[in-house]
């Protein structure tokens, strides 16, 4: 029952204390971060410092853009970020390109040229400093064209065909003289084909045909002269033999009749005399001389 008095009841509420940060875990996580960061930095530095030069190449090392040294094939170390490596091949390379030139007699000749060359690896640093890594486009290609033009200008168009080996060797010597000062070694100079204008090719064919006909005529003339000399020799021999027989008295009527009979085929010819209708009896030519 309500007794008219108010009773105040106080209830005590229990609140959990706030969570305190785990200082130990925080320190471990911070250390792990720095360790991972250090490992990443070391890996990046190692990758930037270690480099490999493949076989058949020379590595040119530049430091802040300036050529510093060269490295041969193998594993090497450089200063990270400050030094860079530029590879220059020392293997045999091939340059194949069309070339147009003029012969000594002003005939246009078009050819396909193939040249094998390589860089002198011991002079790679000097080539890089003086020319750069694109030495093939800067030095080799123009020199090939100049060497071919210089060689073909010393021969006529016909000689370019008949003396092709000499033309090739002369062009190779000319190319060596032009690019050897740049420490580039020429291994071989090849002329793959050599073409002239259609008009000149037709003229060459016609000339060759005419020359062949002249040679054939000369051979026939020589053979005719030989045959004539043979006939003369035979006639002279026969005349000498007959003279010898006559001088010795061996050319008697009996001997002449013997020669006639040895060449006779056994058939008596019938000869009709003109106008008389009479047959000529030739048996009398076969009878020996009458004895007195």
C-alpha positions in Angstrom: 0.0 0.0 0.0 1.1 3.4 -0.8 2.0 5.1 2.5 2.5 8.5 1.1 6.2 8.5 1.3 8.4 8.4 -1.7 11.3 6.1 -1.6 14.2 6.8 -4.0 16.1 3.8 -5.1 19.4 4.3 -6.7 20.6 1.6 -9.1 24.3 1.2 -9.7 25.2 0.7 -13.4 28.5 -1.1 -14.2 30.3 0.2 -17.4 33.3 -1.7 -18.7 36.5 0.2 -18.8 37.8 1.4 -22.2 40.2 -0.9 -24.2 43.8 0.0 -23.8 46.0 -0.1 -26.9 48.3 -3.2 -27.3 51.7 -1.5 -27.4 53.6 -4.7 -27.9 51.6 -5.6 -31.1 52.1 -2.1 -32.4 55.8 -2.3 -32.0 56.0 -5.7 -33.8 54.0 -4.5 -36.7 56.1 -1.4 -37.1 59.3 -3.4 -37.1 57.9 -5.8 -39.8 57.0 -2.8 -42.0 60.5 -1.5 -41.9 62.0 -4.9 -42.5 59.8 -5.4 -45.5 60.6 -2.0 -46.8 64.4 -2.6 -46.3 64.1 -5.9 -48.2 62.3 -4.2 -51.1 64.9 -1.5 -51.3 67.7 -4.0 -51.2 66.1 -6.0 -54.0 65.6 -2.9 -56.1 69.2 -1.8 -55.6 70.5 -5.3 -56.5 68.4 -5.4 -59.6 69.7 -2.0 -60.5 73.3 -2.8 -59.7 73.7 -6.3 -61.3 73.5 -6.7 -65.1 74.4 -9.4 -67.6 76.1 -8.9 -71.0 75.0 -11.7 -73.4 77.5 -13.6 -75.5 78.3 -11.8 -78.8 77.8 -8.3 -77.2 79.8 -5.6 -75.5 78.2 -3.5 -72.8 79.1 0.2 -72.9 78.7 1.7 -69.4 77.6 5.3 -69.2 77.7 7.3 -66.0 75.3 10.3 -65.9 75.2 10.1 -69.7 79.0 10.0 -70.4 80.7 6.9 -71.7 82.8 5.4 -68.9 83.9 1.9 -69.7 83.0 -1.4 -71.5 82.1 -4.8 -70.2 82.6 -8.1 -71.9 80.1 -11.0 -71.8 79.1 -12.1 -68.3 77.7 -10.8 -65.0 78.8 -7.4 -63.8 78.0 -4.7 -61.2 77.3 -1.0 -61.8 76.3 1.9 -59.7 72.5 1.9 -59.4 70.6 4.7 -61.2 73.9 6.6 -61.9 75.1 4.2 -64.5 73.4 2.6 -67.5 74.4 -0.2 -69.9 74.0 0.0 -73.7 74.6 -3.3 -75.6 76.5 -3.2 -78.9 76.6 -6.4 -80.9 80.0 -7.9 -82.1 78.4 -10.7 -84.1 78.4 -10.8 -87.9 75.7 -8.6 -89.3 74.1 -8.4 -92.7 73.2 -5.4 -94.7 71.2 -6.1 -97.9 70.0 -3.3 -100.0 69.4 -2.3 -103.6 72.0 -0.1 -105.4 72.0 1.8 -108.6 75.2 2.9 -110.4 76.6 3.9 -113.7 79.1 2.0 -115.8 82.1 3.4 -117.6 80.2 3.7 -120.8 77.2 5.4 -119.1 74.9 2.4 -118.8 72.6 2.3 -115.7 73.1 -0.9 -113.7 70.8 -1.9 -110.9 72.0 -4.5 -108.3 71.1 -6.1 -105.0 74.1 -5.9 -102.6 74.6 -8.0 -99.4 77.5 -7.2 -97.1 78.6 -9.1 -94.0 80.4 -7.0 -91.3 81.0 -6.8 -87.6 82.1 -4.4 -84.9 85.6 -4.6 -83.5 84.6 -5.3 -79.8 87.9 -3.9 -78.4 87.0 -0.5 -80.0 83.3 -0.4 -78.9 83.8 2.4 -76.5 85.4 4.6 -79.1 82.8 3.8 -81.7 80.1 4.7 -79.2 81.7 8.0 -78.3 82.4 9.0 -81.9 79.5 7.6 -83.8 76.9 6.1 -81.4 75.1 2.8 -81.3 73.5 3.4 -84.8 76.8 3.1 -86.6 75.3 0.7 -89.2 72.9 3.4 -90.5 75.4 6.3 -90.1 78.5 4.7 -91.6 78.0 1.2 -93.1 74.9 1.8 -95.3 76.2 4.9 -97.1 79.7 3.4 -97.6 78.2 0.3 -99.3 76.5 2.5 -101.9 79.7 4.6 -102.5 81.9 1.5 -102.8 79.6 -0.1 -105.4 79.4 3.1 -107.4 83.1 3.6 -107.4 83.8 0.0 -108.5 81.2 -0.1 -111.4 82.4 3.3 -112.8 85.7 1.6 -113.7 84.2 -1.0 -116.0 82.1 -1.0 -119.1 78.6 -2.5 -119.0 79.9 -5.6 -120.8 82.8 -6.0 -118.4 80.5 -5.8 -115.4 79.1 -9.1 -116.7 82.2 -10.8 -117.9 84.4 -9.6 -115.0 81.9 -9.8 -112.2 84.5 -11.3 -109.8 86.8 -8.4 -110.3 84.0 -5.9 -109.8 83.0 -7.6 -106.5 86.6 -7.7 -105.2 87.2 -4.0 -106.1 84.0 -3.0 -104.4 84.9 -5.0 -101.3 88.4 -3.3 -101.2 86.8 0.1 -101.6 84.3 -0.6 -98.7 87.1 -1.8 -96.4 89.1 1.4 -97.1 86.1 3.5 -96.2 84.8 1.9 -92.9 87.9 0.3 -91.4 88.9 3.7 -89.8 85.7 3.4 -87.9 86.7 0.0 -86.5 84.1 -1.9 -88.5 85.4 -5.2 -90.1 84.1 -6.2 -93.5 83.8 -9.9 -93.9 82.3 -10.3 -97.4 80.8 -8.2 -100.2 78.3 -10.0 -102.5 76.6 -8.8 -105.7 73.4 -10.9 -105.7 72.2 -9.7 -109.2 73.1 -7.2 -111.8 70.4 -5.8 -114.2 70.6 -3.4 -117.1 67.9 -1.7 -119.2 65.9 -3.9 -121.6 67.3 -2.0 -124.6 70.9 -2.7 -123.6 70.2 -6.3 -122.8 68.7 -6.7 -126.3 71.8 -5.0 -127.8 74.1 -7.4 -125.9 72.2 -10.4 -127.1 72.3 -9.2 -130.7 76.0 -8.6 -130.4 76.6 -12.0 -129.0 74.6 -13.6 -131.8 76.7 -11.6 -134.4 79.9 -12.6 -132.8 78.8 -16.3 -132.8 78.0 -16.0 -136.5 81.4 -14.5 -137.2 83.1 -17.3 -135.2 81.1 -19.9 -137.2 82.1 -18.2 -140.5 85.7 -18.2 -139.4 85.5 -21.9 -138.6 83.9 -22.7 -142.0 86.6 -20.6 -143.8 89.3 -22.4 -141.9 87.8 -25.8 -142.8 87.5 -24.8 -146.5 91.1 -23.7 -146.5 92.1 -27.0 -145.0 90.0 -28.9 -147.5 91.6 -26.9 -150.4 95.1 -27.6 -149.2 94.2 -31.3 -148.9 93.0 -31.4 -152.5 96.1 -29.5 -153.7 98.3 -31.9 -151.7 96.5 -34.9 -153.2 96.7 -33.5 -156.7 100.4 -32.7 -156.3 101.0 -36.1 -154.9 99.2 -37.8 -157.8 101.1 -35.6 -160.3 104.4 -36.4 -158.7 103.5 -40.1 -158.8 102.6 -40.0 -162.4 105.8 -38.1 -163.2 107.8 -40.6 -161.4 106.1 -43.4 -163.3 106.7 -41.6 -166.6 110.3 -41.0 -165.8 110.9 -44.5 -164.8 109.1 -45.9 -167.9 106.5 -47.7 -165.8 103.6 -45.8 -167.3 103.1 -48.3 -170.2 99.9 -48.9 -172.2 99.5 -52.2 -170.3 99.6 -50.4 -167.0 97.1 -47.8 -168.1 94.8 -50.6 -169.3 95.2 -52.2 -165.9 94.2 -49.0 -164.1 91.2 -48.7 -166.4 90.0 -52.2 -165.6 90.5 -51.8 -161.8 88.0 -48.9 -161.9 85.6 -50.4 -164.4 82.2 -51.7 -163.1 81.9 -54.4 -165.8 79.1 -52.7 -167.8 80.0 -51.7 -171.4 78.6 -48.3 -172.3 76.7 -47.9 -175.5 77.5 -44.7 -177.3 75.3 -43.5 -180.2 77.1 -41.3 -182.7 75.2 -38.2 -183.8 73.7 -38.2 -187.3 74.8 -41.7 -188.3 72.8 -43.9 -186.0 75.8 -46.1 -185.6 77.0 -47.6 -182.3 80.6 -47.1 -181.3 82.3 -50.3 -180.4 84.5 -49.6 -177.4 85.8 -53.1 -177.0 88.8 -52.1 -179.0 89.8 -50.0 -176.0 89.9 -53.1 -173.9 92.1 -55.1 -176.3 95.8 -55.1 -175.8 98.1 -53.6 -178.4 98.5 -55.8 -181.5 101.7 -57.7 -181.7 103.8 -57.1 -184.8 
